[in-house]
Amino acid sequence: MEENLQQTLFDFLEGDRSAAEAEEDRALQLATLEEKCRGCRLCRLRSGCTQVVFADGSPNARLMLVGEGPGAEEDRLGLPFVGAAGKLLDRILEAAGLKRSELYIANVVKCRPPGNRLPAADEVAHCLPYLKEQIRLVNPQLIVCLGALATRTLIGGSASVTRMRGRWYEIGGRRYMPTFHPAALLRDSSKKRPAWEDFKEIARCYKEICGGG
């Protein structure tokens, strides 16, 4: 009996240590990927921006948010979603009961397009491997596509946010939901109500997979 208890305790501690080692390895791989991304010169965007905006949040996140690209404030501070749209996103997350620190936030492209224009197809193609590797390493169960570019990039070329928003789409063992980009809500207040309905469903699903729903 005592030997069985000792073995159970040993297995428990070993499992804890294995999980910690896996988390440490993931964080190291993400840091290496970020360093590689910061040195990237594959497209024209790097020469026109202040810095690379890689990501923000937890490398162990179960929920990932993906936008299109950094704006002026993001380019200045080096973090995604910290400008006016980011402040609105923070308010939405708080109202939905989601902690930003527990999520992982990134963009399709990591360098600010001039004048905040939409990234060109070749710019997306050059940066997409970084995003795909972020998804692989973080391994979130849920991914929210903020806006048309993220939706087309991650779900499909003909995907429409207006037509597809609010529903989960399973791809490669993960669930993806398109919704409006916070910047679109600032331009058109009629989109705020449907976006809020989307985030209520996102929060419900997130709490369910975390064991709280």
Short mmCIF file of the C-alpha atoms (twelve columns), coordinates in Angstrom:
data_MODEL
# 
_entry.id   MODEL 
# 
loop_
_atom_site.group_PDB 
_atom_site.id 
_atom_site.type_symbol 
_atom_site.label_atom_id 
_atom_site.label_alt_id 
_atom_site.label_comp_id 
_atom_site.label_asym_id 
_atom_site.label_seq_id 
_atom_site.Cartn_x 
_atom_site.Cartn_y 
_atom_site.Cartn_z 
_atom_site.pdbx_PDB_model_num 
ATOM 1   C CA . MET A 1   0.000   0.000  0.000   1 
ATOM 2   C CA . GLU A 2   2.757   2.454  0.993   1 
ATOM 3   C CA . GLU A 3   4.726   1.626  -2.162  1 
ATOM 4   C CA . ASN A 4   1.638   2.290  -4.284  1 
ATOM 5   C CA . LEU A 5   1.123   5.673  -2.606  1 
ATOM 6   C CA . GLN A 6   4.768   6.586  -3.145  1 
ATOM 7   C CA . GLN A 7   4.536   5.597  -6.810  1 
ATOM 8   C CA . THR A 8   1.348   7.651  -7.223  1 
ATOM 9   C CA . LEU A 9   3.039   10.683 -5.648  1 
ATOM 10  C CA . PHE A 10  6.118   10.181 -7.842  1 
ATOM 11  C CA . ASP A 11  3.981   9.969  -10.993 1 
ATOM 12  C CA . PHE A 12  2.080   13.090 -9.936  1 
ATOM 13  C CA . LEU A 13  5.275   15.090 -9.377  1 
ATOM 14  C CA . GLU A 14  6.803   13.783 -12.589 1 
ATOM 15  C CA . GLY A 15  3.690   14.870 -14.486 1 
ATOM 16  C CA . ASP A 16  3.946   18.334 -12.953 1 
ATOM 17  C CA . ARG A 17  7.614   18.571 -13.901 1 
ATOM 18  C CA . SER A 18  6.942   17.361 -17.446 1 
ATOM 19  C CA . ALA A 19  4.224   19.980 -17.898 1 
ATOM 20  C CA . ALA A 20  6.524   22.723 -16.584 1 
ATOM 21  C CA . GLU A 21  9.321   21.595 -18.894 1 
ATOM 22  C CA . ALA A 22  6.927   21.584 -21.855 1 
ATOM 23  C CA . GLU A 23  5.805   25.143 -21.030 1 
ATOM 24  C CA . GLU A 24  9.402   26.300 -20.699 1 
ATOM 25  C CA . ASP A 25  10.291  24.697 -24.027 1 
ATOM 26  C CA . ARG A 26  7.294   26.343 -25.734 1 
ATOM 27  C CA . ALA A 27  8.231   29.763 -24.352 1 
ATOM 28  C CA . LEU A 28  11.807  29.270 -25.573 1 
ATOM 29  C CA . GLN A 29  10.653  28.282 -29.054 1 
ATOM 30  C CA . LEU A 30  8.360   31.315 -29.231 1 
ATOM 31  C CA . ALA A 31  11.235  33.584 -28.156 1 
ATOM 32  C CA . THR A 32  13.413  32.076 -30.889 1 
ATOM 33  C CA . LEU A 33  10.628  32.572 -33.438 1 
ATOM 34  C CA . GLU A 34  10.193  36.186 -32.320 1 
ATOM 35  C CA . GLU A 35  13.913  36.846 -32.735 1 
ATOM 36  C CA . LYS A 36  13.781  35.369 -36.240 1 
ATOM 37  C CA . CYS A 37  10.710  37.458 -37.051 1 
ATOM 38  C CA . ARG A 38  12.413  40.642 -35.849 1 
ATOM 39  C CA . GLY A 39  15.261  39.976 -38.268 1 
ATOM 40  C CA . CYS A 40  12.957  39.327 -41.223 1 
ATOM 41  C CA . ARG A 41  13.403  41.496 -44.324 1 
ATOM 42  C CA . LEU A 42  11.376  39.436 -46.789 1 
ATOM 43  C CA . CYS A 43  8.910   42.205 -47.672 1 
ATOM 44  C CA . ARG A 44  8.794   45.985 -47.959 1 
ATOM 45  C CA . LEU A 45  6.944   46.553 -44.674 1 
ATOM 46  C CA . ARG A 46  9.993   46.198 -42.411 1 
ATOM 47  C CA . SER A 47  11.795  49.144 -43.980 1 
ATOM 48  C CA . GLY A 48  8.851   51.461 -43.338 1 
ATOM 49  C CA . CYS A 49  7.957   50.589 -39.742 1 
ATOM 50  C CA . THR A 50  9.547   51.406 -36.393 1 
ATOM 51  C CA . GLN A 51  9.589   47.872 -35.013 1 
ATOM 52  C CA . VAL A 52  8.189   44.383 -35.371 1 
ATOM 53  C CA . VAL A 53  5.004   43.734 -33.357 1 
ATOM 54  C CA . PHE A 54  5.173   40.007 -32.635 1 
ATOM 55  C CA . ALA A 55  2.474   39.187 -30.050 1 
ATOM 56  C CA . ASP A 56  1.150   39.746 -26.549 1 
ATOM 57  C CA . GLY A 57  -0.233  37.422 -23.899 1 
ATOM 58  C CA . SER A 58  0.211   33.925 -22.578 1 
ATOM 59  C CA . PRO A 59  2.134   31.241 -24.517 1 
ATOM 60  C CA . ASN A 60  -0.173  28.714 -22.819 1 
ATOM 61  C CA . ALA A 61  -3.391  30.385 -23.975 1 
ATOM 62  C CA . ARG A 62  -6.386  28.331 -25.017 1 
ATOM 63  C CA . LEU A 63  -7.880  31.311 -26.843 1 
ATOM 64  C CA . MET A 64  -6.004  33.296 -29.499 1 
ATOM 65  C CA . LEU A 65  -7.092  36.543 -31.174 1 
ATOM 66  C CA . VAL A 66  -5.720  37.410 -34.622 1 
ATOM 67  C CA . GLY A 67  -5.983  40.861 -36.193 1 
ATOM 68  C CA . GLU A 68  -4.658  42.200 -39.491 1 
ATOM 69  C CA . GLY A 69  -1.581  44.301 -38.694 1 
ATOM 70  C CA . PRO A 70  -0.135  46.915 -36.329 1 
ATOM 71  C CA . GLY A 71  -1.301  50.513 -36.369 1 
ATOM 72  C CA . ALA A 72  0.653   53.631 -35.395 1 
ATOM 73  C CA . GLU A 73  0.399   53.124 -31.634 1 
ATOM 74  C CA . GLU A 74  1.228   49.427 -31.912 1 
ATOM 75  C CA . ASP A 75  4.240   50.293 -34.032 1 
ATOM 76  C CA . ARG A 76  5.367   52.804 -31.416 1 
ATOM 77  C CA . LEU A 77  4.928   50.524 -28.391 1 
ATOM 78  C CA . GLY A 78  5.720   47.163 -29.990 1 
ATOM 79  C CA . LEU A 79  2.506   45.478 -28.798 1 
ATOM 80  C CA . PRO A 80  -0.677  44.501 -30.677 1 
ATOM 81  C CA . PHE A 81  -4.012  46.186 -29.987 1 
ATOM 82  C CA . VAL A 82  -2.916  49.078 -27.782 1 
ATOM 83  C CA . GLY A 83  -4.384  51.957 -29.817 1 
ATOM 84  C CA . ALA A 84  -8.007  53.104 -29.925 1 
ATOM 85  C CA . ALA A 85  -9.214  49.768 -31.353 1 
ATOM 86  C CA . GLY A 86  -7.189  47.924 -28.732 1 
ATOM 87  C CA . LYS A 87  -8.735  49.923 -25.900 1 
ATOM 88  C CA . LEU A 88  -12.183 49.028 -27.218 1 
ATOM 89  C CA . LEU A 89  -11.143 45.381 -27.445 1 
ATOM 90  C CA . ASP A 90  -9.976  45.517 -23.813 1 
ATOM 91  C CA . ARG A 91  -13.397 46.816 -22.741 1 
ATOM 92  C CA . ILE A 92  -15.163 44.067 -24.678 1 
ATOM 93  C CA . LEU A 93  -12.935 41.386 -23.159 1 
ATOM 94  C CA . GLU A 94  -13.482 42.726 -19.643 1 
ATOM 95  C CA . ALA A 95  -17.263 42.875 -20.131 1 
ATOM 96  C CA . ALA A 96  -17.226 39.271 -21.409 1 
ATOM 97  C CA . GLY A 97  -15.222 38.114 -18.386 1 
ATOM 98  C CA . LEU A 98  -12.077 37.351 -20.375 1 
ATOM 99  C CA . LYS A 99  -8.639  38.281 -19.067 1 
ATOM 100 C CA . ARG A 100 -6.305  39.634 -21.724 1 
ATOM 101 C CA . SER A 101 -3.298  38.259 -19.825 1 
ATOM 102 C CA . GLU A 102 -4.641  34.703 -20.280 1 
ATOM 103 C CA . LEU A 103 -5.093  35.067 -24.052 1 
ATOM 104 C CA . TYR A 104 -2.601  35.230 -26.918 1 
ATOM 105 C CA . ILE A 105 -2.934  38.141 -29.349 1 
ATOM 106 C CA . ALA A 106 -1.176  38.474 -32.695 1 
ATOM 107 C CA . ASN A 107 -1.670  39.847 -36.203 1 
ATOM 108 C CA . VAL A 108 -1.467  38.400 -39.698 1 
ATOM 109 C CA . VAL A 109 1.452   40.737 -40.497 1 
ATOM 110 C CA . LYS A 110 3.919   41.877 -37.859 1 
ATOM 111 C CA . CYS A 111 4.995   45.217 -39.378 1 
ATOM 112 C CA . ARG A 112 2.814   48.292 -39.819 1 
ATOM 113 C CA . PRO A 113 1.601   48.873 -43.393 1 
ATOM 114 C CA . PRO A 114 2.070   52.515 -44.500 1 
ATOM 115 C CA . GLY A 115 -0.939  54.658 -43.620 1 
ATOM 116 C CA . ASN A 116 -2.564  51.649 -41.944 1 
ATOM 117 C CA . ARG A 117 -3.526  50.278 -45.363 1 
ATOM 118 C CA . LEU A 118 -4.587  46.651 -45.732 1 
ATOM 119 C CA . PRO A 119 -1.537  44.365 -46.139 1 
ATOM 120 C CA . ALA A 120 -0.903  43.255 -49.728 1 
ATOM 121 C CA . ALA A 121 -1.146  39.596 -50.740 1 
ATOM 122 C CA . ASP A 122 2.636   39.132 -51.008 1 
ATOM 123 C CA . GLU A 123 3.165   40.750 -47.588 1 
ATOM 124 C CA . VAL A 124 0.652   38.339 -46.064 1 
ATOM 125 C CA . ALA A 125 2.335   35.396 -47.809 1 
ATOM 126 C CA . HIS A 126 5.761   36.305 -46.418 1 
ATOM 127 C CA . CYS A 127 4.471   36.770 -42.861 1 
ATOM 128 C CA . LEU A 128 1.993   33.888 -42.712 1 
ATOM 129 C CA . PRO A 129 4.595   31.228 -41.761 1 
ATOM 130 C CA . TYR A 130 5.307   33.184 -38.554 1 
ATOM 131 C CA . LEU A 131 1.616   33.240 -37.648 1 
ATOM 132 C CA . LYS A 132 1.189   29.552 -38.440 1 
ATOM 133 C CA . GLU A 133 4.156   28.713 -36.234 1 
ATOM 134 C CA . GLN A 134 2.726   30.856 -33.418 1 
ATOM 135 C CA . ILE A 135 -0.509  28.889 -33.676 1 
ATOM 136 C CA . ARG A 136 1.357   25.585 -33.680 1 
ATOM 137 C CA . LEU A 137 3.451   26.464 -30.633 1 
ATOM 138 C CA . VAL A 138 0.753   28.103 -28.516 1 
ATOM 139 C CA . ASN A 139 -1.717  25.413 -29.633 1 
ATOM 140 C CA . PRO A 140 -4.950  27.234 -28.736 1 
ATOM 141 C CA . GLN A 141 -8.261  25.394 -28.991 1 
ATOM 142 C CA . LEU A 142 -10.098 28.574 -30.027 1 
ATOM 143 C CA . ILE A 143 -9.014  31.249 -32.513 1 
ATOM 144 C CA . VAL A 144 -10.961 34.467 -33.103 1 
ATOM 145 C CA . CYS A 145 -10.385 36.134 -36.482 1 
ATOM 146 C CA . LEU A 146 -10.773 39.884 -36.029 1 
ATOM 147 C CA . GLY A 147 -11.789 41.325 -39.382 1 
ATOM 148 C CA . ALA A 148 -11.862 40.286 -43.022 1 
ATOM 149 C CA . LEU A 149 -8.129  39.795 -43.591 1 
ATOM 150 C CA . ALA A 150 -7.665  37.436 -40.642 1 
ATOM 151 C CA . THR A 151 -10.831 35.575 -41.644 1 
ATOM 152 C CA . ARG A 152 -9.740  35.098 -45.260 1 
ATOM 153 C CA . THR A 153 -6.204  34.172 -44.229 1 
ATOM 154 C CA . LEU A 154 -7.118  31.563 -41.619 1 
ATOM 155 C CA . ILE A 155 -10.500 30.258 -42.786 1 
ATOM 156 C CA . GLY A 156 -10.568 30.729 -46.551 1 
ATOM 157 C CA . GLY A 157 -10.053 33.124 -49.421 1 
ATOM 158 C CA . SER A 158 -13.772 33.725 -50.011 1 
ATOM 159 C CA . ALA A 159 -14.709 33.955 -46.322 1 
ATOM 160 C CA . SER A 160 -16.965 36.866 -45.357 1 
ATOM 161 C CA . VAL A 161 -17.115 38.258 -41.821 1 
ATOM 162 C CA . THR A 162 -20.639 39.620 -42.266 1 
ATOM 163 C CA . ARG A 163 -21.930 36.281 -43.549 1 
ATOM 164 C CA . MET A 164 -19.914 33.979 -41.284 1 
ATOM 165 C CA . ARG A 165 -19.524 35.862 -37.993 1 
ATOM 166 C CA . GLY A 166 -20.746 34.366 -34.747 1 
ATOM 167 C CA . ARG A 167 -20.277 30.722 -35.764 1 
ATOM 168 C CA . TRP A 168 -17.462 28.289 -35.047 1 
ATOM 169 C CA . TYR A 169 -15.634 26.589 -37.919 1 
ATOM 170 C CA . GLU A 170 -13.507 23.553 -37.125 1 
ATOM 171 C CA . ILE A 171 -10.232 23.393 -39.053 1 
ATOM 172 C CA . GLY A 172 -7.376  21.076 -38.175 1 
ATOM 173 C CA . GLY A 173 -8.748  20.251 -34.734 1 
ATOM 174 C CA . ARG A 174 -9.243  23.918 -33.738 1 
ATOM 175 C CA . ARG A 175 -12.325 26.099 -33.709 1 
ATOM 176 C CA . TYR A 176 -12.240 29.432 -35.510 1 
ATOM 177 C CA . MET A 177 -14.770 32.263 -35.236 1 
ATOM 178 C CA . PRO A 178 -14.841 35.350 -37.464 1 
ATOM 179 C CA . THR A 179 -16.047 38.614 -35.977 1 
ATOM 180 C CA . PHE A 180 -15.682 42.303 -36.722 1 
ATOM 181 C CA . HIS A 181 -12.362 44.025 -36.110 1 
ATOM 182 C CA . PRO A 182 -12.629 46.530 -33.228 1 
ATOM 183 C CA . ALA A 183 -11.617 49.301 -35.646 1 
ATOM 184 C CA . ALA A 184 -14.763 48.518 -37.678 1 
ATOM 185 C CA . LEU A 185 -16.849 49.027 -34.535 1 
ATOM 186 C CA . LEU A 186 -15.325 52.487 -34.100 1 
ATOM 187 C CA . ARG A 187 -16.281 53.358 -37.677 1 
ATOM 188 C CA . ASP A 188 -19.758 51.802 -37.593 1 
ATOM 189 C CA . SER A 189 -21.551 51.572 -34.234 1 
ATOM 190 C CA . SER A 190 -24.251 49.283 -35.722 1 
ATOM 191 C CA . LYS A 191 -21.670 46.484 -35.643 1 
ATOM 192 C CA . LYS A 192 -21.198 46.735 -31.867 1 
ATOM 193 C CA . ARG A 193 -24.252 44.662 -30.927 1 
ATOM 194 C CA . PRO A 194 -23.466 41.682 -33.203 1 
ATOM 195 C CA . ALA A 195 -19.800 41.794 -32.138 1 
ATOM 196 C CA . TRP A 196 -20.890 41.702 -28.486 1 
ATOM 197 C CA . GLU A 197 -23.091 38.664 -29.207 1 
ATOM 198 C CA . ASP A 198 -20.054 36.997 -30.807 1 
ATOM 199 C CA . PHE A 199 -17.887 37.660 -27.755 1 
ATOM 200 C CA . LYS A 200 -20.542 36.301 -25.414 1 
ATOM 201 C CA . GLU A 201 -20.388 33.037 -27.362 1 
ATOM 202 C CA . ILE A 202 -16.573 33.144 -27.388 1 
ATOM 203 C CA . ALA A 203 -16.527 33.626 -23.601 1 
ATOM 204 C CA . ARG A 204 -19.065 30.829 -23.087 1 
ATOM 205 C CA . CYS A 205 -17.025 28.388 -25.148 1 
ATOM 206 C CA . TYR A 206 -13.765 29.470 -23.531 1 
ATOM 207 C CA . LYS A 207 -15.134 28.964 -20.016 1 
ATOM 208 C CA . GLU A 208 -16.491 25.585 -21.069 1 
ATOM 209 C CA . ILE A 209 -13.116 24.286 -22.269 1 
ATOM 210 C CA . CYS A 210 -11.443 25.719 -19.161 1 
ATOM 211 C CA . GLY A 211 -13.839 23.782 -16.967 1 
ATOM 212 C CA . GLY A 212 -15.802 26.768 -15.763 1 
ATOM 213 C CA . GLY A 213 -18.915 26.348 -17.861 1 
# 
